[in-house]
Amino acid sequence: MCLAIPARIEELFGEGMARVRVGESQTFLNASVMLLPKEPQIGDYVIVHAGFALHTLTPKEAEESLSALRELAQALEDPPQF
């Protein structure tokens, strides 16, 4: 299974590359923005999969997705006892 994650563009550099951050993490990733349909801006939220930004999101969409991922991670850490 593959997972694409929402990330915020923190810096644009080089030919079609960006430094992005997922949520409140202090870890930054590099991602290609060459597949986006419009020119990205610092502060844009994008869906990143395998090092490529594929789609732009609104801040609300990004937060909803990140919230769902946090809930899933919490459920995996504390599975229900039957």
PDB file of N, CA, C and O in Angstrom:
ATOM      1  N   MET A   1       0.847  -1.169   0.000  1.00  0.00           N
ATOM      2  CA  MET A   1       0.000   0.000   0.000  1.00  0.00           C
ATOM      3  C   MET A   1       0.893   1.233   0.000  1.00  0.00           C
ATOM      4  O   MET A   1       1.928   1.268   0.665  1.00  0.00           O
ATOM      5  N   CYS A   2       0.483   2.224  -0.745  1.00  0.00           N
ATOM      6  CA  CYS A   2       1.209   3.484  -0.823  1.00  0.00           C
ATOM      7  C   CYS A   2       0.409   4.569  -0.119  1.00  0.00           C
ATOM      8  O   CYS A   2      -0.821   4.530  -0.090  1.00  0.00           O
ATOM      9  N   LEU A   3       1.106   5.514   0.435  1.00  0.00           N
ATOM     10  CA  LEU A   3       0.455   6.595   1.157  1.00  0.00           C
ATOM     11  C   LEU A   3       1.023   7.925   0.694  1.00  0.00           C
ATOM     12  O   LEU A   3       2.236   8.133   0.695  1.00  0.00           O
ATOM     13  N   ALA A   4       0.131   8.821   0.301  1.00  0.00           N
ATOM     14  CA  ALA A   4       0.527  10.187  -0.043  1.00  0.00           C
ATOM     15  C   ALA A   4       0.173  11.064   1.147  1.00  0.00           C
ATOM     16  O   ALA A   4      -0.896  10.905   1.737  1.00  0.00           O
ATOM     17  N   ILE A   5       1.052  11.980   1.503  1.00  0.00           N
ATOM     18  CA  ILE A   5       0.839  12.785   2.697  1.00  0.00           C
ATOM     19  C   ILE A   5       0.797  14.269   2.371  1.00  0.00           C
ATOM     20  O   ILE A   5       1.488  14.728   1.461  1.00  0.00           O
ATOM     21  N   PRO A   6      -0.020  15.029   3.119  1.00  0.00           N
ATOM     22  CA  PRO A   6      -0.038  16.475   2.926  1.00  0.00           C
ATOM     23  C   PRO A   6       1.204  17.111   3.551  1.00  0.00           C
ATOM     24  O   PRO A   6       1.636  16.724   4.638  1.00  0.00           O
ATOM     25  N   ALA A   7       1.760  18.075   2.859  1.00  0.00           N
ATOM     26  CA  ALA A   7       2.945  18.776   3.359  1.00  0.00           C
ATOM     27  C   ALA A   7       2.863  20.237   2.935  1.00  0.00           C
ATOM     28  O   ALA A   7       2.222  20.575   1.939  1.00  0.00           O
ATOM     29  N   ARG A   8       3.518  21.090   3.703  1.00  0.00           N
ATOM     30  CA  ARG A   8       3.532  22.535   3.418  1.00  0.00           C
ATOM     31  C   ARG A   8       4.863  22.890   2.782  1.00  0.00           C
ATOM     32  O   ARG A   8       5.920  22.480   3.262  1.00  0.00           O
ATOM     33  N   ILE A   9       4.808  23.655   1.701  1.00  0.00           N
ATOM     34  CA  ILE A   9       6.036  24.106   1.037  1.00  0.00           C
ATOM     35  C   ILE A   9       6.669  25.200   1.893  1.00  0.00           C
ATOM     36  O   ILE A   9       6.057  26.235   2.157  1.00  0.00           O
ATOM     37  N   GLU A  10       7.895  24.951   2.317  1.00  0.00           N
ATOM     38  CA  GLU A  10       8.630  25.899   3.150  1.00  0.00           C
ATOM     39  C   GLU A  10       9.661  26.691   2.351  1.00  0.00           C
ATOM     40  O   GLU A  10      10.005  27.815   2.714  1.00  0.00           O
ATOM     41  N   GLU A  11      10.151  26.100   1.262  1.00  0.00           N
ATOM     42  CA  GLU A  11      11.198  26.749   0.472  1.00  0.00           C
ATOM     43  C   GLU A  11      11.149  26.192  -0.946  1.00  0.00           C
ATOM     44  O   GLU A  11      10.919  24.997  -1.134  1.00  0.00           O
ATOM     45  N   LEU A  12      11.360  27.035  -1.930  1.00  0.00           N
ATOM     46  CA  LEU A  12      11.490  26.613  -3.326  1.00  0.00           C
ATOM     47  C   LEU A  12      12.936  26.825  -3.736  1.00  0.00           C
ATOM     48  O   LEU A  12      13.528  27.860  -3.431  1.00  0.00           O
ATOM     49  N   PHE A  13      13.507  25.842  -4.428  1.00  0.00           N
ATOM     50  CA  PHE A  13      14.904  25.981  -4.848  1.00  0.00           C
ATOM     51  C   PHE A  13      15.156  25.130  -6.086  1.00  0.00           C
ATOM     52  O   PHE A  13      14.377  24.237  -6.419  1.00  0.00           O
ATOM     53  N   GLY A  14      16.243  25.421  -6.747  1.00  0.00           N
ATOM     54  CA  GLY A  14      16.651  24.624  -7.897  1.00  0.00           C
ATOM     55  C   GLY A  14      15.590  24.568  -8.977  1.00  0.00           C
ATOM     56  O   GLY A  14      14.667  25.381  -9.007  1.00  0.00           O
ATOM     57  N   GLU A  15      15.734  23.620  -9.842  1.00  0.00           N
ATOM     58  CA  GLU A  15      14.797  23.421 -10.939  1.00  0.00           C
ATOM     59  C   GLU A  15      13.643  22.541 -10.485  1.00  0.00           C
ATOM     60  O   GLU A  15      13.743  21.314 -10.499  1.00  0.00           O
ATOM     61  N   GLY A  16      12.545  23.178 -10.083  1.00  0.00           N
ATOM     62  CA  GLY A  16      11.341  22.430  -9.751  1.00  0.00           C
ATOM     63  C   GLY A  16      11.407  21.634  -8.461  1.00  0.00           C
ATOM     64  O   GLY A  16      10.757  20.596  -8.346  1.00  0.00           O
ATOM     65  N   MET A  17      12.173  22.097  -7.496  1.00  0.00           N
ATOM     66  CA  MET A  17      12.286  21.391  -6.224  1.00  0.00           C
ATOM     67  C   MET A  17      11.802  22.273  -5.087  1.00  0.00           C
ATOM     68  O   MET A  17      11.861  23.501  -5.157  1.00  0.00           O
ATOM     69  N   ALA A  18      11.320  21.617  -4.034  1.00  0.00           N
ATOM     70  CA  ALA A  18      10.849  22.339  -2.853  1.00  0.00           C
ATOM     71  C   ALA A  18      11.258  21.582  -1.606  1.00  0.00           C
ATOM     72  O   ALA A  18      11.422  20.362  -1.623  1.00  0.00           O
ATOM     73  N   ARG A  19      11.419  22.325  -0.529  1.00  0.00           N
ATOM     74  CA  ARG A  19      11.616  21.731   0.799  1.00  0.00           C
ATOM     75  C   ARG A  19      10.244  21.820   1.468  1.00  0.00           C
ATOM     76  O   ARG A  19       9.659  22.899   1.563  1.00  0.00           O
ATOM     77  N   VAL A  20       9.736  20.666   1.932  1.00  0.00           N
ATOM     78  CA  VAL A  20       8.399  20.609   2.518  1.00  0.00           C
ATOM     79  C   VAL A  20       8.459  20.056   3.937  1.00  0.00           C
ATOM     80  O   VAL A  20       9.419  19.394   4.330  1.00  0.00           O
ATOM     81  N   ARG A  21       7.404  20.349   4.691  1.00  0.00           N
ATOM     82  CA  ARG A  21       7.311  19.867   6.082  1.00  0.00           C
ATOM     83  C   ARG A  21       5.919  19.283   6.282  1.00  0.00           C
ATOM     84  O   ARG A  21       4.920  19.855   5.845  1.00  0.00           O
ATOM     85  N   VAL A  22       5.874  18.136   6.948  1.00  0.00           N
ATOM     86  CA  VAL A  22       4.608  17.479   7.252  1.00  0.00           C
ATOM     87  C   VAL A  22       4.174  17.867   8.659  1.00  0.00           C
ATOM     88  O   VAL A  22       4.899  17.636   9.627  1.00  0.00           O
ATOM     89  N   GLY A  23       2.988  18.459   8.766  1.00  0.00           N
ATOM     90  CA  GLY A  23       2.442  18.839  10.067  1.00  0.00           C
ATOM     91  C   GLY A  23       3.364  19.772  10.820  1.00  0.00           C
ATOM     92  O   GLY A  23       3.930  20.709  10.256  1.00  0.00           O
ATOM     93  N   GLU A  24       3.506  19.494  12.120  1.00  0.00           N
ATOM     94  CA  GLU A  24       4.364  20.317  12.978  1.00  0.00           C
ATOM     95  C   GLU A  24       5.768  19.740  13.123  1.00  0.00           C
ATOM     96  O   GLU A  24       6.563  20.209  13.937  1.00  0.00           O
ATOM     97  N   SER A  25       6.061  18.726  12.331  1.00  0.00           N
ATOM     98  CA  SER A  25       7.368  18.077  12.376  1.00  0.00           C
ATOM     99  C   SER A  25       8.481  19.081  12.112  1.00  0.00           C
ATOM    100  O   SER A  25       8.294  20.046  11.371  1.00  0.00           O
ATOM    101  N   GLN A  26       9.622  18.854  12.712  1.00  0.00           N
ATOM    102  CA  GLN A  26      10.800  19.675  12.449  1.00  0.00           C
ATOM    103  C   GLN A  26      11.684  19.030  11.388  1.00  0.00           C
ATOM    104  O   GLN A  26      12.790  19.497  11.116  1.00  0.00           O
ATOM    105  N   THR A  27      11.176  17.944  10.789  1.00  0.00           N
ATOM    106  CA  THR A  27      11.892  17.255   9.723  1.00  0.00           C
ATOM    107  C   THR A  27      11.410  17.772   8.379  1.00  0.00           C
ATOM    108  O   THR A  27      10.206  17.852   8.132  1.00  0.00           O
ATOM    109  N   PHE A  28      12.344  18.121   7.515  1.00  0.00           N
ATOM    110  CA  PHE A  28      12.017  18.627   6.195  1.00  0.00           C
ATOM    111  C   PHE A  28      12.384  17.582   5.150  1.00  0.00           C
ATOM    112  O   PHE A  28      13.366  16.856   5.301  1.00  0.00           O
ATOM    113  N   LEU A  29      11.592  17.516   4.100  1.00  0.00           N
ATOM    114  CA  LEU A  29      11.840  16.606   2.984  1.00  0.00           C
ATOM    115  C   LEU A  29      11.977  17.422   1.715  1.00  0.00           C
ATOM    116  O   LEU A  29      11.433  18.522   1.617  1.00  0.00           O
ATOM    117  N   ASN A  30      12.696  16.892   0.752  1.00  0.00           N
ATOM    118  CA  ASN A  30      12.758  17.523  -0.557  1.00  0.00           C
ATOM    119  C   ASN A  30      11.758  16.822  -1.460  1.00  0.00           C
ATOM    120  O   ASN A  30      11.639  15.597  -1.433  1.00  0.00           O
ATOM    121  N   ALA A  31      11.038  17.604  -2.263  1.00  0.00           N
ATOM    122  CA  ALA A  31      10.052  17.040  -3.176  1.00  0.00           C
ATOM    123  C   ALA A  31      10.082  17.808  -4.490  1.00  0.00           C
ATOM    124  O   ALA A  31      10.277  19.023  -4.511  1.00  0.00           O
ATOM    125  N   SER A  32       9.887  17.090  -5.570  1.00  0.00           N
ATOM    126  CA  SER A  32       9.763  17.727  -6.874  1.00  0.00           C
ATOM    127  C   SER A  32       8.371  18.340  -6.984  1.00  0.00           C
ATOM    128  O   SER A  32       7.381  17.714  -6.604  1.00  0.00           O
ATOM    129  N   VAL A  33       8.295  19.557  -7.502  1.00  0.00           N
ATOM    130  CA  VAL A  33       7.003  20.216  -7.722  1.00  0.00           C
ATOM    131  C   VAL A  33       6.712  20.335  -9.223  1.00  0.00           C
ATOM    132  O   VAL A  33       5.816  21.075  -9.627  1.00  0.00           O
ATOM    133  N   MET A  34       7.459  19.615 -10.030  1.00  0.00           N
ATOM    134  CA  MET A  34       7.324  19.714 -11.480  1.00  0.00           C
ATOM    135  C   MET A  34       6.009  19.133 -12.001  1.00  0.00           C
ATOM    136  O   MET A  34       5.606  19.460 -13.117  1.00  0.00           O
ATOM    137  N   LEU A  35       5.334  18.288 -11.233  1.00  0.00           N
ATOM    138  CA  LEU A  35       4.085  17.682 -11.685  1.00  0.00           C
ATOM    139  C   LEU A  35       2.854  18.507 -11.327  1.00  0.00           C
ATOM    140  O   LEU A  35       1.746  18.170 -11.743  1.00  0.00           O
ATOM    141  N   LEU A  36       3.032  19.574 -10.566  1.00  0.00           N
ATOM    142  CA  LEU A  36       1.889  20.405 -10.184  1.00  0.00           C
ATOM    143  C   LEU A  36       1.388  21.186 -11.396  1.00  0.00           C
ATOM    144  O   LEU A  36       2.186  21.632 -12.221  1.00  0.00           O
ATOM    145  N   PRO A  37       0.058  21.355 -11.507  1.00  0.00           N
ATOM    146  CA  PRO A  37      -0.494  22.049 -12.671  1.00  0.00           C
ATOM    147  C   PRO A  37      -0.240  23.555 -12.682  1.00  0.00           C
ATOM    148  O   PRO A  37      -0.293  24.179 -13.742  1.00  0.00           O
ATOM    149  N   LYS A  38       0.039  24.153 -11.509  1.00  0.00           N
ATOM    150  CA  LYS A  38       0.331  25.589 -11.479  1.00  0.00           C
ATOM    151  C   LYS A  38       1.588  25.825 -10.665  1.00  0.00           C
ATOM    152  O   LYS A  38       2.016  24.966  -9.894  1.00  0.00           O
ATOM    153  N   GLU A  39       2.170  26.992 -10.845  1.00  0.00           N
ATOM    154  CA  GLU A  39       3.406  27.352 -10.147  1.00  0.00           C
ATOM    155  C   GLU A  39       3.161  27.369  -8.635  1.00  0.00           C
ATOM    156  O   GLU A  39       2.290  28.103  -8.169  1.00  0.00           O
ATOM    157  N   PRO A  40       3.903  26.583  -7.866  1.00  0.00           N
ATOM    158  CA  PRO A  40       3.703  26.554  -6.417  1.00  0.00           C
ATOM    159  C   PRO A  40       4.275  27.790  -5.738  1.00  0.00           C
ATOM    160  O   PRO A  40       5.163  28.458  -6.268  1.00  0.00           O
ATOM    161  N   GLN A  41       3.755  28.073  -4.575  1.00  0.00           N
ATOM    162  CA  GLN A  41       4.208  29.205  -3.768  1.00  0.00           C
ATOM    163  C   GLN A  41       4.595  28.698  -2.378  1.00  0.00           C
ATOM    164  O   GLN A  41       4.077  27.677  -1.924  1.00  0.00           O
ATOM    165  N   ILE A  42       5.486  29.395  -1.714  1.00  0.00           N
ATOM    166  CA  ILE A  42       5.802  29.071  -0.324  1.00  0.00           C
ATOM    167  C   ILE A  42       4.521  29.222   0.486  1.00  0.00           C
ATOM    168  O   ILE A  42       3.811  30.220   0.363  1.00  0.00           O
ATOM    169  N   GLY A  43       4.233  28.226   1.313  1.00  0.00           N
ATOM    170  CA  GLY A  43       3.017  28.228   2.121  1.00  0.00           C
ATOM    171  C   GLY A  43       1.917  27.355   1.543  1.00  0.00           C
ATOM    172  O   GLY A  43       0.958  27.030   2.244  1.00  0.00           O
ATOM    173  N   ASP A  44       2.039  26.962   0.260  1.00  0.00           N
ATOM    174  CA  ASP A  44       1.052  26.058  -0.328  1.00  0.00           C
ATOM    175  C   ASP A  44       1.134  24.693   0.345  1.00  0.00           C
ATOM    176  O   ASP A  44       2.200  24.258   0.780  1.00  0.00           O
ATOM    177  N   TYR A  45      -0.012  24.033   0.420  1.00  0.00           N
ATOM    178  CA  TYR A  45      -0.059  22.649   0.886  1.00  0.00           C
ATOM    179  C   TYR A  45      -0.195  21.751  -0.325  1.00  0.00           C
ATOM    180  O   TYR A  45      -0.983  22.024  -1.231  1.00  0.00           O
ATOM    181  N   VAL A  46       0.577  20.680  -0.335  1.00  0.00           N
ATOM    182  CA  VAL A  46       0.577  19.748  -1.460  1.00  0.00           C
ATOM    183  C   VAL A  46       0.514  18.314  -0.940  1.00  0.00           C
ATOM    184  O   VAL A  46       0.883  18.034   0.201  1.00  0.00           O
ATOM    185  N   ILE A  47       0.042  17.423  -1.793  1.00  0.00           N
ATOM    186  CA  ILE A  47       0.086  15.991  -1.505  1.00  0.00           C
ATOM    187  C   ILE A  47       1.400  15.474  -2.075  1.00  0.00           C
ATOM    188  O   ILE A  47       1.685  15.674  -3.255  1.00  0.00           O
ATOM    189  N   VAL A  48       2.202  14.809  -1.244  1.00  0.00           N
ATOM    190  CA  VAL A  48       3.499  14.294  -1.668  1.00  0.00           C
ATOM    191  C   VAL A  48       3.483  12.774  -1.629  1.00  0.00           C
ATOM    192  O   VAL A  48       3.095  12.168  -0.631  1.00  0.00           O
ATOM    193  N   HIS A  49       3.908  12.174  -2.727  1.00  0.00           N
ATOM    194  CA  HIS A  49       4.029  10.717  -2.810  1.00  0.00           C
ATOM    195  C   HIS A  49       5.329  10.391  -3.525  1.00  0.00           C
ATOM    196  O   HIS A  49       5.583  10.883  -4.624  1.00  0.00           O
ATOM    197  N   ALA A  50       6.137   9.573  -2.907  1.00  0.00           N
ATOM    198  CA  ALA A  50       7.397   9.102  -3.496  1.00  0.00           C
ATOM    199  C   ALA A  50       8.280  10.253  -3.980  1.00  0.00           C
ATOM    200  O   ALA A  50       8.949  10.146  -5.007  1.00  0.00           O
ATOM    201  N   GLY A  51       8.270  11.360  -3.220  1.00  0.00           N
ATOM    202  CA  GLY A  51       9.143  12.472  -3.541  1.00  0.00           C
ATOM    203  C   GLY A  51       8.600  13.454  -4.565  1.00  0.00           C
ATOM    204  O   GLY A  51       9.317  14.352  -5.007  1.00  0.00           O
ATOM    205  N   PHE A  52       7.328  13.290  -4.950  1.00  0.00           N
ATOM    206  CA  PHE A  52       6.714  14.180  -5.926  1.00  0.00           C
ATOM    207  C   PHE A  52       5.458  14.818  -5.351  1.00  0.00           C
ATOM    208  O   PHE A  52       4.597  14.123  -4.813  1.00  0.00           O
ATOM    209  N   ALA A  53       5.350  16.143  -5.462  1.00  0.00           N
ATOM    210  CA  ALA A  53       4.113  16.843  -5.108  1.00  0.00           C
ATOM    211  C   ALA A  53       3.152  16.640  -6.276  1.00  0.00           C
ATOM    212  O   ALA A  53       3.459  16.993  -7.414  1.00  0.00           O
ATOM    213  N   LEU A  54       1.978  16.062  -5.976  1.00  0.00           N
ATOM    214  CA  LEU A  54       1.054  15.688  -7.043  1.00  0.00           C
ATOM    215  C   LEU A  54      -0.158  16.595  -7.174  1.00  0.00           C
ATOM    216  O   LEU A  54      -0.764  16.681  -8.243  1.00  0.00           O
ATOM    217  N   HIS A  55      -0.512  17.272  -6.084  1.00  0.00           N
ATOM    218  CA  HIS A  55      -1.776  18.007  -6.054  1.00  0.00           C
ATOM    219  C   HIS A  55      -1.684  19.085  -4.979  1.00  0.00           C
ATOM    220  O   HIS A  55      -1.029  18.887  -3.956  1.00  0.00           O
ATOM    221  N   THR A  56      -2.332  20.214  -5.203  1.00  0.00           N
ATOM    222  CA  THR A  56      -2.372  21.285  -4.210  1.00  0.00           C
ATOM    223  C   THR A  56      -3.646  21.156  -3.381  1.00  0.00           C
ATOM    224  O   THR A  56      -4.710  20.835  -3.911  1.00  0.00           O
ATOM    225  N   LEU A  57      -3.531  21.410  -2.070  1.00  0.00           N
ATOM    226  CA  LEU A  57      -4.665  21.346  -1.145  1.00  0.00           C
ATOM    227  C   LEU A  57      -4.900  22.711  -0.516  1.00  0.00           C
ATOM    228  O   LEU A  57      -4.002  23.553  -0.476  1.00  0.00           O
ATOM    229  N   THR A  58      -6.117  22.921  -0.027  1.00  0.00           N
ATOM    230  CA  THR A  58      -6.372  24.093   0.807  1.00  0.00           C
ATOM    231  C   THR A  58      -5.825  23.776   2.196  1.00  0.00           C
ATOM    232  O   THR A  58      -5.646  22.604   2.525  1.00  0.00           O
ATOM    233  N   PRO A  59      -5.557  24.781   3.011  1.00  0.00           N
ATOM    234  CA  PRO A  59      -5.106  24.507   4.379  1.00  0.00           C
ATOM    235  C   PRO A  59      -6.107  23.634   5.156  1.00  0.00           C
ATOM    236  O   PRO A  59      -5.700  22.782   5.945  1.00  0.00           O
ATOM    237  N   LYS A  60      -7.394  23.843   4.937  1.00  0.00           N
ATOM    238  CA  LYS A  60      -8.413  23.037   5.624  1.00  0.00           C
ATOM    239  C   LYS A  60      -8.325  21.571   5.203  1.00  0.00           C
ATOM    240  O   LYS A  60      -8.382  20.683   6.053  1.00  0.00           O
ATOM    241  N   GLU A  61      -8.188  21.309   3.907  1.00  0.00           N
ATOM    242  CA  GLU A  61      -8.061  19.933   3.422  1.00  0.00           C
ATOM    243  C   GLU A  61      -6.814  19.268   3.995  1.00  0.00           C
ATOM    244  O   GLU A  61      -6.851  18.103   4.390  1.00  0.00           O
ATOM    245  N   ALA A  62      -5.715  20.008   4.038  1.00  0.00           N
ATOM    246  CA  ALA A  62      -4.469  19.458   4.575  1.00  0.00           C
ATOM    247  C   ALA A  62      -4.632  19.104   6.045  1.00  0.00           C
ATOM    248  O   ALA A  62      -4.210  18.026   6.462  1.00  0.00           O
ATOM    249  N   GLU A  63      -5.234  19.984   6.841  1.00  0.00           N
ATOM    250  CA  GLU A  63      -5.412  19.713   8.270  1.00  0.00           C
ATOM    251  C   GLU A  63      -6.349  18.527   8.497  1.00  0.00           C
ATOM    252  O   GLU A  63      -6.105  17.713   9.387  1.00  0.00           O
ATOM    253  N   GLU A  64      -7.409  18.420   7.711  1.00  0.00           N
ATOM    254  CA  GLU A  64      -8.317  17.280   7.844  1.00  0.00           C
ATOM    255  C   GLU A  64      -7.595  15.968   7.551  1.00  0.00           C
ATOM    256  O   GLU A  64      -7.783  14.981   8.261  1.00  0.00           O
ATOM    257  N   SER A  65      -6.775  15.958   6.515  1.00  0.00           N
ATOM    258  CA  SER A  65      -6.007  14.755   6.172  1.00  0.00           C
ATOM    259  C   SER A  65      -4.996  14.413   7.258  1.00  0.00           C
ATOM    260  O   SER A  65      -4.871  13.254   7.653  1.00  0.00           O
ATOM    261  N   LEU A  66      -4.274  15.425   7.740  1.00  0.00           N
ATOM    262  CA  LEU A  66      -3.285  15.184   8.799  1.00  0.00           C
ATOM    263  C   LEU A  66      -3.962  14.696  10.076  1.00  0.00           C
ATOM    264  O   LEU A  66      -3.423  13.834  10.770  1.00  0.00           O
ATOM    265  N   SER A  67      -5.136  15.235  10.391  1.00  0.00           N
ATOM    266  CA  SER A  67      -5.877  14.803  11.568  1.00  0.00           C
ATOM    267  C   SER A  67      -6.269  13.328  11.448  1.00  0.00           C
ATOM    268  O   SER A  67      -6.144  12.567  12.408  1.00  0.00           O
ATOM    269  N   ALA A  68      -6.742  12.934  10.273  1.00  0.00           N
ATOM    270  CA  ALA A  68      -7.109  11.532  10.047  1.00  0.00           C
ATOM    271  C   ALA A  68      -5.888  10.625  10.176  1.00  0.00           C
ATOM    272  O   ALA A  68      -5.992   9.533  10.735  1.00  0.00           O
ATOM    273  N   LEU A  69      -4.737  11.056   9.671  1.00  0.00           N
ATOM    274  CA  LEU A  69      -3.510  10.260   9.792  1.00  0.00           C
ATOM    275  C   LEU A  69      -3.063  10.150  11.244  1.00  0.00           C
ATOM    276  O   LEU A  69      -2.577   9.102  11.669  1.00  0.00           O
ATOM    277  N   ARG A  70      -3.229  11.244  12.017  1.00  0.00           N
ATOM    278  CA  ARG A  70      -2.881  11.189  13.449  1.00  0.00           C
ATOM    279  C   ARG A  70      -3.773  10.190  14.183  1.00  0.00           C
ATOM    280  O   ARG A  70      -3.296   9.414  15.011  1.00  0.00           O
ATOM    281  N   GLU A  71      -5.073  10.215  13.876  1.00  0.00           N
ATOM    282  CA  GLU A  71      -6.006   9.274  14.507  1.00  0.00           C
ATOM    283  C   GLU A  71      -5.640   7.831  14.166  1.00  0.00           C
ATOM    284  O   GLU A  71      -5.674   6.959  15.034  1.00  0.00           O
ATOM    285  N   LEU A  72      -5.294   7.581  12.924  1.00  0.00           N
ATOM    286  CA  LEU A  72      -4.894   6.235  12.503  1.00  0.00           C
ATOM    287  C   LEU A  72      -3.629   5.795  13.235  1.00  0.00           C
ATOM    288  O   LEU A  72      -3.555   4.664  13.715  1.00  0.00           O
ATOM    289  N   ALA A  73      -2.642   6.671  13.323  1.00  0.00           N
ATOM    290  CA  ALA A  73      -1.396   6.344  14.024  1.00  0.00           C
ATOM    291  C   ALA A  73      -1.673   6.040  15.490  1.00  0.00           C
ATOM    292  O   ALA A  73      -1.106   5.098  16.044  1.00  0.00           O
ATOM    293  N   GLN A  74      -2.540   6.828  16.123  1.00  0.00           N
ATOM    294  CA  GLN A  74      -2.890   6.592  17.528  1.00  0.00           C
ATOM    295  C   GLN A  74      -3.574   5.240  17.698  1.00  0.00           C
ATOM    296  O   GLN A  74      -3.288   4.510  18.647  1.00  0.00           O
ATOM    297  N   ALA A  75      -4.477   4.907  16.778  1.00  0.00           N
ATOM    298  CA  ALA A  75      -5.182   3.623  16.848  1.00  0.00           C
ATOM    299  C   ALA A  75      -4.210   2.453  16.694  1.00  0.00           C
ATOM    300  O   ALA A  75      -4.383   1.413  17.328  1.00  0.00           O
ATOM    301  N   LEU A  76      -3.208   2.620  15.869  1.00  0.00           N
ATOM    302  CA  LEU A  76      -2.221   1.556  15.684  1.00  0.00           C
ATOM    303  C   LEU A  76      -1.324   1.406  16.905  1.00  0.00           C
ATOM    304  O   LEU A  76      -0.872   0.303  17.211  1.00  0.00           O
ATOM    305  N   GLU A  77      -1.060   2.514  17.610  1.00  0.00           N
ATOM    306  CA  GLU A  77      -0.241   2.444  18.817  1.00  0.00           C
ATOM    307  C   GLU A  77      -1.012   1.847  19.986  1.00  0.00           C
ATOM    308  O   GLU A  77      -0.443   1.127  20.807  1.00  0.00           O
ATOM    309  N   ASP A  78      -2.309   2.145  20.062  1.00  0.00           N
ATOM    310  CA  ASP A  78      -3.170   1.676  21.158  1.00  0.00           C
ATOM    311  C   ASP A  78      -4.354   0.903  20.588  1.00  0.00           C
ATOM    312  O   ASP A  78      -5.483   1.392  20.619  1.00  0.00           O
ATOM    313  N   PRO A  79      -4.103  -0.323  20.057  1.00  0.00           N
ATOM    314  CA  PRO A  79      -5.218  -1.056  19.460  1.00  0.00           C
ATOM    315  C   PRO A  79      -6.271  -1.404  20.519  1.00  0.00           C
ATOM    316  O   PRO A  79      -5.942  -1.620  21.686  1.00  0.00           O
ATOM    317  N   PRO A  80      -7.532  -1.453  20.099  1.00  0.00           N
ATOM    318  CA  PRO A  80      -8.590  -1.786  21.066  1.00  0.00           C
ATOM    319  C   PRO A  80      -8.415  -3.212  21.575  1.00  0.00           C
ATOM    320  O   PRO A  80      -7.987  -4.096  20.833  1.00  0.00           O
ATOM    321  N   GLN A  81      -8.740  -3.424  22.813  1.00  0.00           N
ATOM    322  CA  GLN A  81      -8.662  -4.756  23.421  1.00  0.00           C
ATOM    323  C   GLN A  81     -10.042  -5.403  23.353  1.00  0.00           C
ATOM    324  O   GLN A  81     -11.032  -4.812  23.785  1.00  0.00           O
ATOM    325  N   PHE A  82     -10.102  -6.593  22.819  1.00  0.00           N
ATOM    326  CA  PHE A  82     -11.390  -7.294  22.714  1.00  0.00           C
ATOM    327  C   PHE A  82     -11.435  -8.433  23.696  1.00  0.00           C
ATOM    328  O   PHE A  82     -12.434  -9.149  23.767  1.00  0.00           O
TER     329      PHE A  82
END
